[in-house]
């Protein structure tokens, strides 16, 4: 432990001033990193972790909007945060950075070689720098522009660029968040090895505990601008002491998480929804939270009856039933090709090839694959947003009405100038259930659904722009289930969310699926989340379903190479 | 029950007010000034003529009195009509004509653009080729031809300008509609069962409106200029009607000994165009709140 300390942050406080409000982003934070060590700064959005990252890089704009106190020392040089004129000598020399999106942080007008040569001085040295980040055929890559490379390659180039000036400190701000899961694991190991070779200190900013454990020697957990816990990575992960860290750890989802019970620690919003469900089913239970905490709350307990109003039922009124035999969604031999013109010639891109599967009553099926595997197109076809070239989709089930979608970006899926009540009413109006309803009845139905997802009537009159991300996600879910659909299609509903919010969304989907008796199709790239919701997992690649696995023993039962790669990509 | 997790949670999660300070405070000093200037200009143009002591088309004093003469603040013209009265009346005419032209052009263009962009397919192709047809002609020439064909009057100049002006809106709106229709919230509304005109009206058009309004407000200035140019070359209503362009061109003959007869109407045209151009930016800031 004789390594010298490279970065020391002492009592750093950063406040932002904007339009009459002062926001404290970081409060009294002290950190230090020794050479050759990697410190993980873990926290949810708004915890101040990126502000610290920006402060030690000296890239917070000194335009008066941000104010800081405390000291930052880098490689023996003592600096005043934000305003010190010496930052210009530190930035890009002693401190370099790897950002989240390599497409935006690489200069699109320069070849990789031109960018690298500025630091290395010669083409040979640049080749060596690229080889250090395990890029084969480095000579060819040097002649390319950023847009000609894949996301993983770009991030490797970014790492090579960041290490080329031989910095004392490297700041990596969510370097793999924008990448595909299987690429993420590769890039992380490249980063790990390159850092070990370079011997610099690393500040690794991430929201993902799995990534932090994989990468870091030490971990600092942040919440609301404060560091709540620091320690060696193994200790913090295995024996979290702070209550917040414990909750964060509990919301982690792995391939061994219990599927039968809610994940994470009991959460007021979800507990409230559970009570609503139970009292509506005529068996109120005040002990739900305790049962959850004690680990004997199973999803089975929330089983409710299904509203049979689907087009195939032949009914015109709503009737609650115990069981349905007809499958909720049947996809038969669907093909889809997108055509585009490249230099005047028609080029076809086969997105889906002969895809068939069924989703049974009350069944949940996950479609798992990387971007470009065709899983999202399949969801859009199932939702009726797009038409298949050949083949058919039958979503005219007996249970529930039609298909509904929860989109990845819930905020963008809500029309910004319409109120929540109007958005929910629109769905109700266009169903058999809502056909004869008055305004007041629709309002009551909307309200009871909002309560079911943990919101109240103050939200009814609000516009989506007034709501937080978590609230928007809940409104989107409420719209999808206000009249229970036959199949609920979920398009990566958790990938843009913080771990704890993602956790409560997954719990909510599971709760609704059991209590409303609906089927779910869950599209995701995250096997752990897929396993939690789904009974069956379909692995997709290249527009085909290559494997169907039962969810319970997913990690053991998966056989295809591609499936195994996805399993390995789950960083536990 | 003293403690209910649900109530507590909901109280914490109250939606924040959308814009606590309102749209006005989002504006900078210059933008506020520009809106005030527009309001003043419109006020002068609307109520000014009523307040003026003279008639705009009847001589009321000696000929070619210079500005600051007693009783005639801005002087008189070659027939002895009061300049101030004629300018205010001219501004009213120009402004009225420009607003009407812009509104009609924007309405036609928006309608065609919305239909083309939303329906797509052959309807889109047909409507857009039709629009291209109009875009292919130089604006001034076609306006001159129409004004010449149906006689010299302000009305014919206005029709001429409308004919060449609407295609710009059709293009603009079609592009916006296509962009907005591909956004997730429109797809989500489609999945919720909203179709056809309802989908268009509720989920697409509100996102396009700010663009159209801002463009239209900027265009009022440009239409004032174009109308004045047509009037200047003799395609507006003939004298003694108080038209700024015609007044400027008639005044050219006396430019050397009575500069005000030509210069003052030109300044009035410039003022109108400038004020509306400047205010367009302020309007854009105010309408940005929808965030699409």
Interface residues (C-beta under 8 A of the other chain):
Chain A: X19 X268 X269 X271 X272 X275 X289 X383 X384 X385 X402 X403 X404 X405 X407 X409 X412 X413 X414 X415 X416 X417 X418 X423 X426 X427 X429 X430 X431 X454 X455 X456 X458 X459 X462 X463 X465 X466 X467 X468 X471 X476 X479
Chain B: X5 X6 X8 X9 X10 X13 X14 X15 X16 X17 X18 X21 X183 X184 X185 X186 X187 X188 X189 X190 X191 X192 X193 X194 X202 X203 X206 X207 X290 X291 X292
